[in-house]
Structure formats: C-alpha cells, structure tokens
Amino acid sequence: MRPSGTLLPLILALVSCSATQPAAGGGEEYYTAQTLRYEDHIYSPTVRTVQLFKKGFELSPPILQLGGPDVLVLRFDDLAPEAEDLGYTVVHCNADWSPSDLSPNQYIEGLPTDLVPTPRQSFNTLQPFLEYEVEFPSTMMRPLVAGNYLLKVFRGTDQEDLVLTRRLLVFEDRVQVDARIVPTRNVERRDADQQLDLTLRHPGIDVPDPFNDLHVVVLQNNRWDDARTGFRPKFIRGSELVYDQPKEGLFTGGNEWRGADLKNQRYATLRVSHYANSPEGLEEAVLLPDDKREFRVYLDQPDINGKYLVKNDQVPDDPLSADYVYVDFSLPRSHEEMNGAVYIYGAISGLRCEKPFRCTWDGTRKAYTARILLKQGYFDYVYAFLPDGSSVPDLTLLEGSHFQTENDYLVLVYVRDYQLRCDRLLGLRFLNSRGS
C-alpha cells in the first residue's frame, strides 16, 4: 500500500532511529520489509489481530487526554510457536505524521523504551497463538506533549527489527470545536454526500498565522487512508475561525456496514450460512452471499461503523479462548470491475487494502470471493474498490452512497508550537452524522 497522502513528500530523518520515511506517493518499491512506516502496519508475517483501544472499551479509538486517567491497551497475537523478547517505544509526530524535532526526553516522561510483558498462551483453540498485551501510558513511560504518536514494537533492543506500528493521539482540550454534518449545497449530490460545517475558537492561544499555524484534519469512521486536510477559514473574527462548509469537509455518505457474527460456532448466526472443517484443521465459516447494494434505496440497519470485537460467547471476556476461523466471503456481480481490485475492508483489515484481504473474481460463479483467516468475534466490513495507481479505496462503487447513512466523524485541530518546533493537538471533537 502506498504511504498516506498526508505525509511530507520528502524523505525525513527520524531522530530516535535510523530508519527513514520514503517519499509520499511511492509504491511498494520504496519499501523493504523492515522500513519504518508512519502508519498502522504489521511487519511480522505471523502477527495477527492487532488492536489498540481505551482500556475497558474495545471499540474505542486510540485517543488519550494529556494528563488524564485513561490508559490504552495494545493487544496482538503471534501464531509463531515460540515467545519472543519484545520492546516498545513511542515517536512524537507532526500533524502530517512526519517525525517532529523533539527528542525522546522532551516528549516522554520516564524511560524512552520499555519491555513488552511476557505473552499468554491461548487455550482450547484449534489454532495455538501467543497473546501480547501492553498498556500505555505506564509508570515507566508517559507522554509529555500533546500530538500524534507512533507506537513501535520491536524485537529485543533493536528498534529497526520491527514487529508492528500503531498510531495514537494525545490531545489537550484548548481549542473549541463547533462542528455538525449538514446537507451539501450541491443539489445533485445531496442524496449521496455529507458535508461538514466547522467553526473553531482559540481563546487564550496565540495563533499568529491561522492559515499556516493551525491545521485541521477530519476522519470519517477513523479512516486515516482518507483523512481530509488543507482546511482554510473563510472568515476570521478575532479568535474565531469560520470555515463555512469547506470543500475539504465533503464526504460521500457511503452505506451502512455489513456485519458478521462469529462469536458462537455452535450454530449459524448473523450472515453465517454454515460451518465446516477446513483442510488446515480449523473451523471454516461460510457466509451467505452478500447483496448487491450500489443501486438500492437506503436501508437503515444497525452497525458498528467498521469496527471489530473479538469475543467467544462460550468463554466471555477472555480473548485467549477466541479461536481463528477461515471465513468465506462472496459478492455476486454481473461483471468484473476493471482497472482496479476489490478488497474486504474494515477494522479486520486495519482499515487498509491489504493483500490477504483481496478478493478474487470467480467467472464461473460470477462473484467476487475471498477466504480470510480471522479471529472469532463480531466484525463489520464492506467491499472496497481500489483503483489502479490510487492509495484511497472507493467504498461506494460496490456499496452505494446515501446522505442518511450513519457515520462517525473526528475533527482534530493542531497548532504549531514554534518554541518546541512541533505540532500540538489542542482541539478534538467527536460527532455523528445524525447529530448525536
């Protein structure tokens, strides 16, 4: 997958390690297997089911208030037979996810690196795995500066021998964010799009140049691959910035996410046709063929906006007992889409178009199919079309788009700190397309 379009288009030296970020817009040829990427990425082929969430709420995004009581939990599985000695650290980044000029002792209180606790072994599962779990902040490591952070897990003490990276946010509540989702002024797109209206207030914060020193980033359903940037206010009244339905805040509404329930393998649940024994010796869940939805009228159905809940109903509240299952997807179509590829997309894929989640066109069945190894639980997904040469998938071509669709939005406001020479996250606002 190509690097995020929000990264700087230059190769930047990382202060705390020797790896570099390749130029934005480059493809896989820019990367080696262990090149540090300032994005959510898995570098080890045996690692599965990486989750980063607020402790006690598995479906929450990885966001902390600076100095607050909340703790994030990083949880991931390794299908390798032997445990490894792992370490971790965090890297402070600017609004565009380039590494900031801060040294670790400026943004970390305590040790610059720490050890990942010894993993726990799965039990009563056909697929053995080791579960690693890390809490951040901890008594050994706490963030000192608001902003973007990249959490890195590596082997031993070698920060270049990477296992995975995950993005997290640390914010201060100092910029007031007034935001809502409204119908677009483009009448032709009013039935399909959702428009963000935005006003910011920064009393007590000196922003000499609001056009260059204040950066707004907006995410729909926590999707960093489609993060919107480049917002510029239309009106400035003292410490108030009025954006008045900026073009950067225009999103397709998309459709409600499809869902599948694998929490209990004793009987067929939501979207499951039947279970069978796979050639690999694991359970195989065959899902019912998915409906064509791109031309259908809007149908309101509950979803969790692309998220993923790991759970085994037979042994609740213990992810060590959730087994791995091969899941068969199928989407009937009249023809194969050209000039691009189709992927199963959602939190199960890391909200990225990854090779293991790529669908295959079956000309005999006239359907897109995929067979994917997933951990037991409940998950949302859609069929995403990734055009050739693009890094941003289209979630509407195969799913349709409606203004009524329920979506979560996150508005992030960064202010340039010239004394520290970094971007600080000083404003944050969650909102829903239905006003809740």
C-alpha positions in Angstrom: 0.0 0.0 0.0 1.3 3.5 -0.8 2.2 5.8 2.1 -0.6 8.1 3.3 -1.1 11.3 1.2 -0.8 13.4 4.3 2.9 12.5 4.7 5.6 15.0 3.7 6.8 14.5 0.2 10.4 14.3 1.3 12.5 11.6 3.0 12.8 12.7 6.6 15.3 11.5 9.1 13.9 10.0 12.3 15.5 11.4 15.4 15.2 8.3 17.6 16.2 5.7 15.0 18.0 5.4 11.7 15.0 4.3 9.5 13.6 6.8 7.1 10.2 7.5 5.7 10.0 7.1 1.9 8.6 9.8 -0.3 4.8 10.2 -0.3 3.2 8.8 -3.3 5.7 6.0 -3.8 4.6 2.4 -4.1 5.9 -0.8 -2.5 9.1 -0.5 -4.4 10.1 2.2 -1.9 9.9 -0.2 1.0 11.9 -3.0 2.3 10.3 -5.4 4.8 11.6 -3.5 7.8 11.3 0.1 6.6 9.6 2.1 9.3 6.2 3.4 8.1 4.5 6.2 10.0 1.1 4.4 9.8 -0.6 1.3 11.2 1.4 -1.6 9.8 2.4 -5.2 10.6 5.9 -6.1 9.7 5.9 -9.7 11.1 4.1 -12.3 8.9 3.0 -14.3 12.0 1.3 -11.4 13.8 -2.5 -11.2 13.7 -5.4 -9.2 15.2 -3.7 -6.0 16.3 -6.0 -3.9 18.5 -5.3 -0.6 20.2 -8.1 0.8 22.3 -9.0 2.6 25.5 -8.9 0.1 28.4 -12.4 -1.2 29.2 -13.8 -0.3 25.8 -12.6 -2.4 22.9 -14.4 -0.4 20.3 -12.9 3.0 21.2 -10.3 4.8 19.1 -6.7 5.1 20.5 -7.1 8.6 21.9 -5.8 10.0 25.3 -6.2 13.4 27.0 -2.8 14.6 28.2 -2.5 14.1 31.9 -5.8 12.2 32.0 -6.5 8.9 33.8 -7.3 6.8 30.7 -5.0 4.0 29.6 -4.6 2.5 26.1 -4.3 -1.3 25.6 -2.3 -2.7 22.7 -3.2 -6.3 22.1 -2.0 -8.6 19.4 -1.5 -12.3 18.6 1.5 -14.2 17.3 1.0 -17.5 15.6 4.7 -18.4 15.9 5.3 -21.3 18.3 7.9 -19.6 20.5 7.6 -16.4 22.5 10.0 -13.5 21.7 11.5 -10.8 23.8 9.9 -7.6 22.6 10.3 -3.9 23.4 8.3 -0.8 22.5 8.6 3.0 22.4 6.6 5.9 21.0 7.7 8.6 18.5 6.1 12.1 18.5 5.0 13.2 15.1 3.6 16.4 13.5 0.1 16.8 12.1 1.2 15.1 8.8 2.7 12.2 10.6 6.3 13.2 9.9 8.6 12.8 12.9 8.8 16.1 15.0 12.0 17.7 16.0 11.5 16.8 19.7 14.0 14.4 21.3 12.5 11.5 23.3 13.3 13.2 26.7 11.2 16.1 25.6 8.0 14.1 24.9 8.5 11.1 27.2 8.5 11.1 31.0 10.4 8.1 32.2 12.2 5.5 30.1 12.4 6.0 26.3 11.8 2.3 25.7 10.2 -0.5 27.8 9.7 -4.2 27.6 6.5 -5.9 26.3 5.2 -8.2 29.1 5.5 -12.0 28.6 2.7 -13.3 26.4 -0.1 -15.6 27.4 -0.8 -18.9 25.6 -4.2 -19.5 24.1 -6.3 -22.3 25.4 -9.0 -24.6 23.9 -8.3 -23.3 20.4 -7.5 -25.3 17.3 -5.1 -22.5 16.2 -2.5 -22.0 19.0 -1.3 -18.4 19.5 0.5 -16.2 21.9 -1.2 -13.0 23.0 0.9 -10.0 23.8 -0.6 -7.0 25.7 0.9 -3.6 26.6 -0.6 -0.7 28.4 0.3 2.9 27.6 0.9 5.2 29.5 2.5 3.2 32.2 4.5 4.1 35.4 7.6 3.7 33.2 6.6 5.8 30.2 4.2 8.7 29.9 3.7 11.4 27.2 4.6 15.0 28.0 3.4 16.8 24.8 0.1 16.6 23.0 0.1 15.5 19.4 0.4 12.4 17.2 2.3 9.4 18.4 3.6 6.3 16.6 3.8 3.3 18.9 6.5 0.9 17.7 7.0 -2.7 18.8 10.4 -4.3 18.0 12.4 -7.4 18.8 14.9 -7.2 21.7 16.5 -3.8 21.8 16.8 -3.3 18.0 14.3 -0.6 17.0 14.9 -1.4 13.4 13.8 -5.0 13.8 10.1 -4.0 13.7 7.1 -6.1 14.6 4.3 -3.5 14.2 3.5 0.1 14.4 0.2 1.8 15.5 -1.0 5.4 15.5 -2.4 7.0 18.7 -3.4 10.6 19.6 -2.8 12.6 22.8 -4.8 15.9 23.0 -5.3 18.9 25.1 -8.8 20.4 25.3 -7.9 24.1 24.5 -9.5 24.8 21.1 -13.3 24.9 21.0 -14.6 22.9 18.0 -18.2 23.6 16.8 -19.0 21.1 14.1 -22.0 19.4 12.5 -23.0 17.4 9.4 -25.3 19.2 7.0 -26.7 18.6 3.5 -24.3 19.7 0.8 -25.1 22.8 -1.2 -24.6 20.8 -4.4 -28.2 19.7 -5.1 -27.1 17.0 -7.5 -25.1 15.3 -4.7 -27.4 15.9 -1.8 -28.8 12.4 -1.7 -25.3 10.8 -1.6 -22.9 13.2 0.3 -22.4 14.5 3.8 -21.0 18.0 4.4 -19.0 19.1 7.5 -19.7 22.6 8.7 -17.0 23.9 11.0 -16.2 26.8 13.3 -13.1 27.0 15.7 -12.4 29.3 18.6 -9.0 29.5 20.3 -9.3 32.0 23.2 -6.0 32.3 25.1 -3.9 30.7 22.4 -1.7 32.8 20.2 -2.0 31.8 16.5 -0.1 34.5 14.5 -1.0 32.9 11.1 -4.2 30.9 11.2 -3.8 29.9 7.6 -0.4 28.1 8.3 -0.1 27.7 12.0 -3.4 25.9 12.6 -4.1 22.6 10.9 -7.4 20.7 10.7 -7.7 17.0 10.0 -11.1 15.2 9.7 -11.6 11.5 9.7 -14.7 9.5 8.8 -15.1 6.3 10.8 -11.4 6.6 11.9 -10.1 6.1 8.3 -6.6 7.6 8.1 -6.4 6.5 4.4 -9.0 9.1 3.6 -8.0 11.8 6.1 -9.1 15.3 5.0 -6.6 18.2 5.3 -5.9 21.6 3.8 -8.8 23.4 5.5 -8.6 27.2 5.3 -11.0 29.5 7.1 -13.3 31.8 5.1 -13.8 34.3 7.9 -11.7 35.3 10.9 -13.2 37.2 13.8 -10.5 37.6 16.5 -10.0 34.2 17.9 -12.9 32.7 15.9 -12.4 30.9 12.6 -15.4 30.2 10.4 -14.9 27.6 7.6 -18.5 27.7 6.3 -18.9 24.2 4.7 -15.4 23.8 3.4 -14.9 21.7 0.3 -12.3 19.6 2.1 -15.1 18.5 4.5 -17.3 17.0 1.8 -17.6 13.2 2.3 -19.6 10.5 0.5 -22.1 9.1 2.9 -21.4 5.6 1.9 -23.7 2.8 3.1 -24.2 1.0 6.4 -21.5 -1.6 7.0 -22.2 -5.2 6.5 -21.8 -7.4 9.6 -21.0 -11.0 10.5 -21.2 -12.7 13.9 -18.7 -15.5 14.6 -18.9 -15.3 18.4 -20.5 -18.7 18.7 -19.5 -21.6 16.4 -22.2 -24.0 17.7 -24.8 -22.7 15.4 -25.2 -20.3 12.4 -25.6 -16.7 13.5 -25.8 -13.4 11.6 -24.7 -13.8 8.0 -23.3 -17.3 8.5 -24.6 -20.0 6.2 -22.9 -22.9 7.9 -19.6 -24.0 9.5 -17.4 -26.7 8.0 -13.9 -28.3 8.7 -11.2 -26.6 6.7 -8.3 -28.5 5.1 -6.0 -26.8 7.6 -7.8 -28.3 10.5 -9.6 -25.2 11.6 -13.3 -24.2 11.5 -14.5 -22.6 8.3 -17.4 -20.2 8.3 -19.2 -19.9 5.0 -21.1 -16.6 4.9 -24.3 -16.1 3.0 -23.8 -14.4 -0.4 -23.8 -10.7 0.1 -26.5 -8.5 -1.6 -25.8 -6.0 -4.4 -26.4 -2.6 -2.9 -25.0 0.1 -5.1 -28.3 0.9 -6.7 -30.7 0.1 -3.9 -32.6 2.7 -1.8 -31.2 3.3 1.6 -32.0 0.7 4.2 -31.3 1.6 7.9 -29.6 -1.3 9.6 -27.5 -1.2 12.9 -23.7 -1.4 12.5 -20.6 -0.5 14.4 -19.0 1.6 11.7 -16.4 -0.8 10.5 -15.1 -1.9 14.0 -14.1 -5.4 15.2 -15.0 -7.0 18.5 -13.0 -10.1 19.5 -15.2 -12.5 21.5 -16.1 -16.1 22.2 -19.6 -16.3 23.7 -18.8 -19.7 25.2 -15.9 -18.1 27.3 -16.9 -14.5 27.6 -14.4 -11.7 28.4 -11.3 -13.7 27.6 -9.7 -13.2 24.1 -7.4 -16.2 24.8 -10.3 -18.6 24.1 -11.4 -16.9 20.8 -10.2 -19.2 18.0 -9.1 -18.4 14.5 -11.6 -19.3 11.7 -11.4 -19.3 7.9 -14.2 -17.0 6.6 -15.5 -17.3 3.1 -17.0 -14.1 1.5 -18.9 -13.9 -1.8 -20.4 -10.9 -3.6 -22.4 -11.8 -6.8 -21.9 -9.4 -9.6 -22.9 -9.3 -13.3 -19.3 -8.4 -14.3 -15.7 -8.0 -13.1 -14.6 -4.4 -12.3 -11.7 -3.4 -14.4 -8.7 -1.1 -13.7 -8.6 -1.9 -10.0 -9.0 -4.6 -7.4 -11.7 -5.4 -4.8 -10.9 -5.9 -1.1 -12.7 -6.9 2.1 -12.3 -3.7 4.1 -12.8 -2.7 7.8 -11.0 -2.9 11.1 -10.4 -6.6 10.3 -8.0 -5.4 7.6 -6.6 -2.5 9.6 -8.8 -0.1 7.5 -6.4 -0.7 4.7 -6.4 -2.6 1.4 -4.1 -5.4 2.3 -3.1 -8.3 0.1 -4.6 -11.1 2.3 -8.0 -9.3 2.1 -8.0 -9.0 -1.7 -10.9 -10.7 -3.5 -10.7 -13.0 -6.5 -13.1 -12.8 -9.4 -14.8 -16.2 -10.0 -16.0 -16.2 -13.6 -17.9 -19.4 -13.1 -19.9 -18.2 -10.1 -19.9 -14.6 -11.4 -18.9 -13.4 -8.0 -16.1 -11.8 -6.0 -14.8 -14.3 -3.4 -12.3 -14.2 -0.6 -11.1 -16.7 2.1 -9.6 -15.0 5.1 -8.3 -16.2 8.4 -9.9 -14.1 11.2 -10.2 -14.3 14.9 -13.6 -15.2 16.4 -15.9 -12.3 17.2 -18.2 -9.8 15.6 -17.0 -7.6 12.7 -18.2 -5.0 10.2 -16.9 -5.0 6.6 -17.6 -3.6 3.1 -16.3 -4.3 -0.4 -13.8 -1.6 -1.3 -12.6 -0.9 -4.8 -9.0 0.3 -5.1 -8.4 1.9 -8.5 -5.0 1.2 -10.1 -2.5 3.8 -9.1 -4.6 5.0 -6.1 -4.0 4.7 -2.4 -7.5 5.6 -1.3 -10.2 3.0 -1.8 -13.7 3.7 -3.1 -16.3 2.4 -0.6 -19.2 3.5 -2.8 -18.7 1.7 -6.1 -19.9 -1.7 -4.8 -21.9 -0.4 -1.8 -23.7 2.7 -2.9 -23.8 6.1 -1.1 -26.6 7.8 0.9 -26.9 11.0 2.9 -28.9 9.2 5.5 -26.0 6.8 6.4 -24.9 6.9 10.0 -21.2 7.8 10.2 -18.8 8.8 13.0 -16.6 11.8 12.4 -13.5 13.0 14.3 -12.2 16.6 14.0 -8.6 17.2 15.0 -7.1 20.7 15.4 -3.3 21.0 15.6 -1.5 24.3 16.5 2.2 24.9 15.5 4.4 25.4 18.6 7.4 27.3 17.4 9.2 27.1 20.8 9.1 23.3 20.7 9.1 23.1 16.9 6.3 20.6 16.6 2.5 20.4 16.1 0.4 20.0 19.2 -3.1 18.5 19.2 -5.1 21.2 21.1 -8.6 20.5 19.9 -10.7 17.4 19.3 -14.4 16.8 18.6 -16.4 13.6 18.0 -19.6 14.0 16.1 -22.1 11.8 14.4 -23.9 12.3 11.0 -27.2 12.1 12.8 -26.3 14.8 15.4 -25.7 12.5 18.4 
